[in-house]
Each structure stands twice: as C-alpha cells, then as structure tokens.
Amino acid sequence: MVPNTARSFHDKWQRNTDCAFSETLREDSDIFNWIMTRNGWVDQHGLSAFLKTKKRILDAGCGNGRVTALLRKYSDPAMAEIIGVDLVSAEIARSNLAGSLNLSVLTKDILADLSDIGSFDFIYCQEVLHHTSDPRQAFLNLCARLSPGGEIAIYLYRKKAPVREFVDDYIRDKISGLEYEEAMELCREVTELGKALTELKAIVKVPEVRLLSIAAGEYDVQRLLYHFFCKCFWNPDMDFEANAVINYDWYHPSLCAKYDLDDVLPWFEEAGLEVVHRHIDHYGLTIRGRN
C-alpha cells in the first residue's frame, strides 16, 4: 500500500472508529442488505447457512472490524475461528471486537507472507483489493490460504460511466494530497450535494445515452448523478459526518483500481478456482470462487 493510501485509511479509521459499524450489523439497513444481496446470501438466514460448515474464516482487510463482527454474529463461535487482518487499522478492529469469542485481529499486509496464519474455509476480502498496489497478486496470495473446498468472496470497484470516471479522477487528483481535515472539508460539500438531491425525492425518466453509458430507465435524481456523473453519497440513516467519511473513502486514496468482469475472471482461473457466484451492479463486481 502506497503512503497516500495507507494514510487515507489510517486517518479515516483513527478519527471514525465506529463508522458504519452498527449499520453493517442492523438487518434492515441498506448496508446490511447490500452485503447480503451482492454476495448471494439474500438475508441473515442465508449467511448463517453459508457459514454453518466453515471452521476457519478470514476477513482480509477488516478495517474497523464491522464485517468481522457480522461474520462472527452469524457463525457458531464454538465451531468457527475468525481472524481479521489489516495493515493500518488492526488496533481499531481489535478494540471494537474486544470480548468476541474465538476471534483475533492481526496486523498483516495481504501482499506479504501469510503462511503463519494457516488455511481457511472461507476468505472474505471486499472493498480492499482495489486499494493495494497489486490487486491480482494480493488475490492470488489469499487464494493460497484456502483449504481444499474453501471459498473466497471478493468485491472490486467496477469501471464507471465516462463522465463519472472523469469527475472521480478530477476530484481524487485535487484532494489525495491533502491532509485529512482539508480533504474532509471538500468531501462535506460533495455530501451536501448528495443530501440535497436525495431530499428532492424526484424521479426522472431518461432515454438510453450510449455515449455516456446511461441505460434507459427511471432513476431517483441522486442515483442518476451518483451512477453516471459524480459519487455524491448520501444515506439518511447515517449521520452527516459518516456520509462524508464514505465520500472521503472513495476520493482520497490514490490507489483505486477499477475493473470489468473480463479483467477479473482470469484471476480465478489462474488460481484454479471455480466461480460459484457473481454479482454486478453500478458500483462493483462481487465474485465468489471455490477450490
């Protein structure tokens, strides 16, 4: 992880230790449902059924431990050991997860040697690989830690519509070199835009615009801009600062690779994995592969 990106996430988690933690665990939240949907688990019952046979689980790039907590909540602590690893925020996750049964958090680089942590029946690595200096190699490094019959589930940023890519790159270039509070001041303005658009509660019907990669359909105005023009995240169930942090999370790290499905499927073939689930949305690619 390059210094800018490491600093981005260090500052994010140090200043926002519980960001999105409760929303990730709340079963009727947008974040919870997004994790369930993109991974093909449908709901908490699907996740519990999936984890039922998993004896060792790795959350690779666990951040503040919010998904680690989710995996612990829906697995059997008497049977399943969970390990979270993160390069810059392991101490935050360790604090947030204190008291959790059969769970540990380690400071690890997923591009480095991971042989000392053993093998796993399930590896969850989402919203992480695209922030490493070599996402493919980090993926292959994790696959080497799969037990026979084990599964890995990854989520990577998807390539966006051309105007959205331009605006994202423009903003990232402007703020990636700024200190946390300077960058957050600008991200709060982007957040205000997302909030104002959401509060319009306006639906617009648009035609297909092939040059801008816009599919025909009806869109909430905020979602139309969010999908195709500018990430201006807003979730009314979260407080303003948490929303601004999510916009910061997108714009501040300079390492931010984006992919199409055809870019990533060869990784699974190279690792000798069978693809058992894939989900593509406006934001990213979620793929699960099995040994």
C-alpha positions as CSV (number, residue, x, y, z in Angstrom):
1,M,0.0,0.0,0.0
2,V,1.5,3.3,-1.1
3,P,1.9,6.0,1.6
4,N,-1.0,8.1,0.5
5,T,-3.5,5.2,0.6
6,A,-2.1,3.9,3.9
7,R,-2.5,7.4,5.3
8,S,-6.0,7.7,3.9
9,F,-7.3,4.7,5.8
10,H,-5.2,5.3,8.9
11,D,-6.8,8.7,9.2
12,K,-10.2,7.5,8.3
13,W,-10.3,4.8,11.0
14,Q,-8.4,6.7,13.7
15,R,-11.0,9.5,13.5
16,N,-14.1,7.4,12.9
17,T,-13.5,4.2,14.8
18,D,-17.2,3.1,14.6
19,C,-18.0,4.3,11.1
20,A,-20.8,2.1,9.6
21,F,-20.3,-0.5,12.3
22,S,-23.9,-0.5,13.6
23,E,-25.3,-0.1,10.1
24,T,-23.4,-3.2,8.9
25,L,-25.0,-5.3,11.7
26,R,-28.5,-3.9,11.5
27,E,-30.6,-6.3,9.5
28,D,-32.9,-3.7,7.9
29,S,-30.1,-1.3,6.9
30,D,-29.1,-0.5,3.3
31,I,-25.5,-1.6,4.1
32,F,-26.5,-4.9,5.5
33,N,-28.9,-5.6,2.6
34,W,-26.2,-4.6,0.1
35,I,-23.7,-7.0,1.6
36,M,-26.3,-9.8,1.6
37,T,-27.6,-9.1,-2.0
38,R,-24.2,-8.8,-3.7
39,N,-22.9,-12.0,-2.1
40,G,-26.0,-14.0,-2.9
41,W,-26.9,-14.7,0.7
42,V,-30.3,-12.9,0.4
43,D,-30.6,-12.4,4.1
44,Q,-29.2,-13.3,7.5
45,H,-30.5,-16.8,7.3
46,G,-28.7,-17.3,4.0
47,L,-25.5,-16.0,5.6
48,S,-25.9,-18.3,8.6
49,A,-26.5,-21.3,6.4
50,F,-23.4,-20.5,4.3
51,L,-21.2,-20.1,7.4
52,K,-22.5,-23.2,9.1
53,T,-19.8,-25.5,7.8
54,K,-16.9,-23.0,7.9
55,K,-14.4,-23.8,10.7
56,R,-11.8,-21.1,9.9
57,I,-12.8,-17.7,8.4
58,L,-10.6,-14.8,7.4
59,D,-11.7,-11.2,7.0
60,A,-8.8,-9.9,4.8
61,G,-8.6,-6.1,5.1
62,C,-11.0,-5.9,8.0
63,G,-10.9,-2.1,8.6
64,N,-12.6,-1.3,11.8
65,G,-14.0,-4.8,12.1
66,R,-17.5,-4.2,11.1
67,V,-17.8,-7.2,8.7
68,T,-15.7,-9.3,11.0
69,A,-18.4,-8.7,13.6
70,L,-21.0,-9.6,11.0
71,L,-19.3,-12.9,10.3
72,R,-19.0,-13.6,14.0
73,K,-22.7,-12.8,14.6
74,Y,-23.9,-15.3,12.0
75,S,-21.4,-18.1,12.6
76,D,-21.0,-20.5,15.5
77,P,-18.3,-19.3,17.9
78,A,-17.9,-22.8,19.4
79,M,-17.1,-24.2,15.9
80,A,-15.7,-21.3,13.8
81,E,-12.5,-19.4,14.4
82,I,-12.4,-16.0,12.8
83,I,-9.3,-14.0,12.1
84,G,-9.3,-10.4,10.9
85,V,-6.2,-8.8,9.3
86,D,-5.5,-5.3,8.4
87,L,-2.3,-3.3,7.7
88,V,-3.3,0.1,9.2
89,S,-6.3,-0.4,11.5
90,A,-5.9,-3.7,13.3
91,E,-5.8,-2.0,16.6
92,I,-9.1,-0.2,15.9
93,A,-10.8,-3.5,14.9
94,R,-9.2,-5.2,17.9
95,S,-10.8,-2.7,20.2
96,N,-14.2,-2.7,18.5
97,L,-14.2,-6.5,18.7
98,A,-12.9,-6.9,22.2
99,G,-14.8,-9.7,24.0
100,S,-15.8,-11.6,20.8
101,L,-15.4,-15.3,21.2
102,N,-12.9,-17.3,19.1
103,L,-11.8,-14.2,17.2
104,S,-8.5,-12.4,16.8
105,V,-7.2,-9.5,14.8
106,L,-3.7,-9.3,13.4
107,T,-1.6,-6.6,11.7
108,K,-0.9,-8.1,8.3
109,D,-0.2,-7.0,4.7
110,I,-2.2,-9.2,2.3
111,L,0.6,-8.8,-0.2
112,A,3.1,-10.3,2.2
113,D,3.7,-13.8,3.5
114,L,0.5,-15.1,5.2
115,S,1.6,-18.7,5.8
116,D,1.8,-18.2,9.5
117,I,-2.0,-17.8,9.8
118,G,-2.8,-21.1,8.2
119,S,-5.6,-22.1,5.9
120,F,-9.3,-21.1,5.8
121,D,-12.6,-22.5,4.7
122,F,-13.8,-19.0,3.8
123,I,-12.0,-15.8,3.0
124,Y,-13.9,-12.5,2.7
125,C,-12.0,-9.7,1.0
126,Q,-14.2,-6.9,-0.1
127,E,-13.7,-3.2,-0.8
128,V,-9.9,-4.0,-0.2
129,L,-8.1,-5.4,-3.2
130,H,-8.5,-2.3,-5.4
131,H,-6.6,-0.3,-2.8
132,T,-3.5,-2.5,-3.0
133,S,-0.5,-1.9,-5.3
134,D,-1.1,-5.3,-7.0
135,P,-4.7,-6.5,-6.6
136,R,-4.2,-9.6,-8.7
137,Q,-1.2,-10.7,-6.7
138,A,-3.0,-9.9,-3.4
139,F,-5.9,-12.1,-4.6
140,L,-3.6,-15.0,-5.5
141,N,-1.8,-14.6,-2.2
142,L,-5.1,-15.0,-0.4
143,C,-6.2,-18.0,-2.6
144,A,-3.0,-19.8,-1.4
145,R,-4.5,-19.8,2.1
146,L,-7.7,-21.6,1.0
147,S,-8.4,-25.0,2.4
148,P,-9.5,-27.8,0.0
149,G,-13.1,-26.9,-0.9
150,G,-12.6,-23.4,0.6
151,E,-14.2,-20.3,-0.9
152,I,-13.1,-16.7,-1.3
153,A,-15.5,-13.8,-1.9
154,I,-14.1,-10.6,-3.3
155,Y,-15.6,-7.2,-4.2
156,L,-13.8,-4.9,-6.6
157,Y,-14.7,-1.4,-7.9
158,R,-16.3,-1.6,-11.3
159,K,-15.3,0.8,-14.2
160,K,-17.9,3.5,-14.3
161,A,-19.6,5.6,-17.0
162,P,-17.1,8.0,-18.7
163,V,-18.3,11.3,-17.1
164,R,-18.3,9.6,-13.7
165,E,-14.7,8.3,-14.3
166,F,-13.6,11.8,-15.3
167,V,-15.1,13.5,-12.3
168,D,-13.8,10.9,-9.9
169,D,-10.3,11.2,-11.2
170,Y,-10.6,15.0,-11.2
171,I,-11.7,15.2,-7.5
172,R,-9.2,12.5,-6.5
173,D,-6.4,14.4,-8.1
174,K,-7.4,17.5,-6.2
175,I,-7.7,16.0,-2.7
176,S,-5.5,13.0,-2.5
177,G,-2.5,15.1,-1.4
178,L,-4.5,17.0,1.3
179,E,-4.4,16.3,5.0
180,Y,-7.5,14.6,6.5
181,E,-9.4,17.7,7.6
182,E,-8.7,19.7,4.4
183,A,-9.9,16.8,2.3
184,M,-13.0,16.2,4.6
185,E,-14.0,19.9,4.2
186,L,-14.3,19.4,0.5
187,C,-16.0,16.0,0.9
188,R,-18.6,17.6,3.1
189,E,-19.5,19.8,0.2
190,V,-19.9,16.8,-2.0
191,T,-22.0,15.2,0.7
192,E,-24.2,18.3,1.0
193,L,-24.9,17.8,-2.8
194,G,-25.9,14.2,-2.3
195,K,-28.1,15.1,0.7
196,A,-29.9,17.9,-1.3
197,L,-30.5,15.7,-4.3
198,T,-31.8,12.8,-2.1
199,E,-34.2,15.1,-0.3
200,L,-35.8,16.2,-3.6
201,K,-37.3,12.7,-3.8
202,A,-37.6,13.2,-7.5
203,I,-37.7,10.5,-10.2
204,V,-36.7,11.2,-13.7
205,K,-37.2,9.1,-16.8
206,V,-34.2,9.1,-19.1
207,P,-33.6,7.6,-22.5
208,E,-30.6,5.5,-23.3
209,V,-27.5,7.6,-23.9
210,R,-24.9,5.2,-25.3
211,L,-22.1,7.8,-25.4
212,L,-22.4,8.3,-21.7
213,S,-23.1,4.6,-20.9
214,I,-26.5,5.6,-19.4
215,A,-29.1,2.8,-19.6
216,A,-32.7,3.9,-20.3
217,G,-35.0,3.8,-17.2
218,E,-36.4,5.7,-14.3
219,Y,-33.9,7.0,-11.7
220,D,-34.0,8.9,-8.5
221,V,-32.2,12.1,-9.3
222,Q,-29.5,11.5,-6.7
223,R,-28.9,8.0,-8.0
224,L,-28.7,9.2,-11.6
225,L,-25.9,11.6,-10.7
226,Y,-24.3,9.0,-8.4
227,H,-24.3,6.3,-11.0
228,F,-23.2,8.3,-14.1
229,F,-21.7,11.7,-13.1
230,C,-20.3,12.0,-9.6
231,K,-20.1,10.0,-6.4
232,C,-22.2,12.1,-4.0
233,F,-23.1,9.5,-1.4
234,W,-26.0,10.1,1.0
235,N,-27.7,7.6,3.3
236,P,-30.3,9.3,5.5
237,D,-30.0,6.5,8.1
238,M,-26.4,7.7,8.9
239,D,-25.3,11.0,10.3
240,F,-23.8,13.7,8.1
241,E,-20.2,13.0,9.1
242,A,-20.4,9.3,8.4
243,N,-21.7,10.1,5.0
244,A,-18.8,12.5,4.4
245,V,-16.4,9.8,5.5
246,I,-17.7,7.4,2.9
247,N,-17.2,10.1,0.2
248,Y,-13.7,10.6,1.6
249,D,-13.1,6.9,1.5
250,W,-13.8,7.0,-2.3
251,Y,-11.9,10.1,-3.3
252,H,-8.8,10.3,-1.0
253,P,-6.9,7.1,-1.6
254,S,-4.7,7.3,-4.7
255,L,-4.7,3.6,-5.2
256,C,-8.2,2.9,-6.5
257,A,-8.2,0.3,-9.3
258,K,-11.4,-0.4,-11.3
259,Y,-12.3,-3.4,-13.3
260,D,-14.7,-5.1,-15.8
261,L,-15.7,-8.7,-15.2
262,D,-13.5,-9.9,-18.0
263,D,-10.5,-8.4,-16.2
264,V,-11.1,-10.4,-13.1
265,L,-12.4,-13.8,-14.1
266,P,-8.9,-14.9,-15.4
267,W,-7.6,-14.5,-11.8
268,F,-10.0,-17.2,-10.6
269,E,-8.8,-19.5,-13.5
270,E,-5.2,-18.8,-12.6
271,A,-5.9,-19.7,-9.0
272,G,-7.6,-22.9,-10.1
273,L,-11.0,-21.8,-8.6
274,E,-14.5,-22.5,-9.8
275,V,-16.6,-19.3,-9.9
276,V,-19.8,-20.2,-8.0
277,H,-21.3,-16.7,-7.7
278,R,-21.1,-13.4,-9.4
279,H,-23.0,-10.1,-9.0
280,I,-22.5,-6.9,-11.0
281,D,-24.1,-3.6,-10.0
282,H,-23.4,0.1,-10.8
283,Y,-20.6,0.1,-8.2
284,G,-18.7,-3.1,-8.3
285,L,-18.1,-6.7,-9.0
286,T,-18.7,-9.4,-6.4
287,I,-17.3,-12.8,-7.2
288,R,-17.1,-16.0,-5.1
289,G,-14.8,-18.8,-6.1
290,R,-14.3,-22.3,-4.7
291,N,-11.2,-24.5,-4.5
